[in-house]
Amino acid sequence: DTIALKHGAHRIGNRTDADMARWRSLRFGQFIHWGLYAIPAGEWNGKTYNGAAEWIRSWKEMPHEAYDQLYKQFNPVNFNPQQWAAQAKAMGAKYMIITTKHHDGFCLWPSKYSKYTIAASPWKKDLLGPMIDAYNKAGIDVHLYFSIIDWNHPDYRASLKNAADSAAGKRFQVFVKNQLAELLQRYPTVKGFWFDGTWDDSWKNDGAFSDELEQYLQSLHPGLVMGSRLRADEKGARHFDSNGRLMGDYEQGWERKLPATIADVHGNDWEAVMTVPENQWGYHAKWMGHVKTVNEILEMLVKSVSLNGNFVLNFGPKADGTYRTEEQQLAAGIGEWMKVNGVAVYDGAYAGFEKQDWGYYIRKAGTDSVYMVVFNIPVSGSLRVKLPARTALTGVTMLQGNTALTPEWVGRNEYFIHLQNRQTASPVVILLKTEKGENKDKGNV
Ligand SMILES: C[C@@H]1N[C@@H](c2cn(-c3ccccc3)nn2)[C@H](O)[C@@H]1O
């Protein structure tokens, strides 16, 4: 039996409206972490910070006063939003999430509710407007990242210990509400908010406020897409309420990790956000450890879509507004594959076929077309395909070269697709046309 909750999930099951269907169809996004942290870029006084670059203010070697003066140097003279949008479009991203304000509290827009904004920098001008316009012109939706944690704001409290804290907390909630309404008023074409920094007690213990805030934002901008990280229920449960029901429009907990199987996503919409190095979101001059390759990113993207989720790849522009070479090359390499094979990603969904070792199935949502995206060609060169019951196979086409293939019928609902060429530098995509119908006793193709 369920617990009576006032501020738990208000909906069982996924949203079915057009705005959510659009978000679901896009599948591939670009995250951008850009702000003052790109100035130190993970280094200070000749020492290297091993944490995430956007967290450098919390490093014992970085005096808060020193960090809090950095805005006086922020002057991205090479910022070119049209170029940023063109790069994202070429990569095949269909939506973008931009940090309007990260934990440090610095606003990339000239907010009237704060002095700690781009208006106080040498650049002076709004950065978000030109970015949103350029991305929208390139046919890319924009969502706004907003950190509730705000290290700069005098009223931010991680926890409320006394009456003074509670008064500050109330003032801070008004500030948050004002800034979010301001962002929607200034940038009416945005499609959603991506909230972060909602794990402190001060937020977790006021589920009512987060619930009312979500409803307030929906009333200002119907159709907004907001993930599960915003809210807590009145018992402090986050993402899933005290009855285990997802709050918000999609599960937003997949940060630098992916679900393993379809069982892990519990039928919910979800999104994964991923860094190129192990754990850097803002620009860090020295990437340490493993830097993901094009094929690694493609596998994460395809795996996410095969499990009914979205995948968002992070970029951390430099303080001058340009991108590091590794990110430029990655974007180009991903785009090359997406140009030919993106059809298997966009509008992709869980196929309902039994997973095979060679890779992933992706169903074109609502159709009988199922794509095989092959990452691991077996030494035999033969790809096993087991169709679900009452599914007949009516066509097999290799996407590259649009070549028809003739599978070998193995028995009942099983086939082998024999690949002539076992050498490939990129994932191979094969389109299966299926039909509802008995698996006849002699193969169907
Ligand atoms: C999307 C990512 N979320 C921010 C983050 C993650 N974390 C964090 C904090 C404690 C444990 C695990 C993750 N803190 N801030 C990162 O700074 C980046 O913005």
The ligand as an SDF file (V2000), in Angstrom:
LIG
                    3D

 19 21  0  0  0  0  0  0  0  0999 V2000
   26.2700   17.9370  -14.4300 C   0  0  0  0  0  0  0  0  0  0  0  0
   27.3350   17.9010  -13.3730 C   0  0  0  0  0  0  0  0  0  0  0  0
   26.7930   17.9570  -12.0260 N   0  0  0  0  0  0  0  0  0  0  0  0
   27.7340   18.7150  -11.2050 C   0  0  0  0  0  0  0  0  0  0  0  0
   28.0240   18.0390   -9.9300 C   0  0  0  0  0  0  0  0  0  0  0  0
   28.1230   16.7240   -9.6550 C   0  0  0  0  0  0  0  0  0  0  0  0
   28.4030   16.6720   -8.3170 N   0  0  0  0  0  0  0  0  0  0  0  0
   28.5850   15.5810   -7.4790 C   0  0  0  0  0  0  0  0  0  0  0  0
   28.7750   15.8200   -6.1180 C   0  0  0  0  0  0  0  0  0  0  0  0
   28.9630   14.7410   -5.2700 C   0  0  0  0  0  0  0  0  0  0  0  0
   28.9480   13.4430   -5.7650 C   0  0  0  0  0  0  0  0  0  0  0  0
   28.7440   13.2240   -7.1210 C   0  0  0  0  0  0  0  0  0  0  0  0
   28.5540   14.3060   -7.9850 C   0  0  0  0  0  0  0  0  0  0  0  0
   28.4570   17.8880   -7.8500 N   0  0  0  0  0  0  0  0  0  0  0  0
   28.2220   18.7190   -8.8190 N   0  0  0  0  0  0  0  0  0  0  0  0
   28.9630   18.8950  -12.0610 C   0  0  0  0  0  0  0  0  0  0  0  0
   29.7320   20.0230  -11.6620 O   0  0  0  0  0  0  0  0  0  0  0  0
   28.3040   19.0680  -13.4320 C   0  0  0  0  0  0  0  0  0  0  0  0
   27.6520   20.3260  -13.5190 O   0  0  0  0  0  0  0  0  0  0  0  0
  1  2  1  0
  2  3  1  0
  2 18  1  0
  3  4  1  0
  4  5  1  0
  4 16  1  0
  5  6  2  0
  5 15  1  0
  6  7  1  0
  7  8  1  0
  7 14  1  0
  8  9  1  0
  8 13  2  0
  9 10  2  0
 10 11  1  0
 11 12  2  0
 12 13  1  0
 14 15  2  0
 16 17  1  0
 16 18  1  0
 18 19  1  0
M  END
$$$$
